[in-house]
Amino acid sequence: MAKKKTFESSLEELELIVKELESGNLPLEDAIKKFESGMKCSRFCLEKLDEIENKITILINDGNGNLQEKPFDNE
């Protein structure tokens, strides 16, 4: 059974790939394969972050003891 891909595992994999690429010790073909894998990890992480951002809400007390759900605004 394959381990479920998570944001954390993809980010960790991406960090390892970057270290390997930065080392400069990979043959060109291996470096290209690592770069492609890194791009897949990067895309997965960005998609997960977009998903999470869409789910985030801030609960605000309206002053009357009621909670209101408002979309997250990062600005």
C-alpha positions, 0 to 999 in steps of 0.5 A: 500500500502506497503512503498517502501524499501529504503537504508535509511529505511533498514539501520534505521531498521538495527540500531534498530535491533542492539540496541534491540539485544545489550540490551540483553532483548529479549528471544532467539527465538525473538533474532533469529528472529531479527537477521534474519531480520537484516541479510535481511536488511544488504543484501539489503543495501549491494546490494544497495551499489553495485548497486550505486557503479556500477553507479558512474562515475567521470567527468573529463575535458580533458584539451580541454574543453571536459568532459570524463566519467570514472568509479569510482575507490575508490583506 
